[in-house]
């Protein structure tokens, strides 16, 4: 355990940030699962809406360094490709 006042504050801040980051990542994963479920059920309107929300969350995560920029970009790309393949106009 920290002894100095500044070390105690640092520990407290780290715990708060860790908790906030876990919550944000959990929200992203939940949105991702909802999107994939909507994709499986064939609900195009809901899937598109969820994809937009998910992309917004991912962009914010990249901006705040919660996730790396390239990871976010790759995830968005893969999910968009899945959506386009599923609902491609033939």
Secondary structure, 3 states (H helix, E strand, C coil): CCCCHHHHHHHHHHHHHHHHHHHHHHHHHHHHHHHHHHHHHCCHHHHHHHHHHHHHHHHHHHHCCCCCHHHHHHHHHHHHHHHHHHCCCC
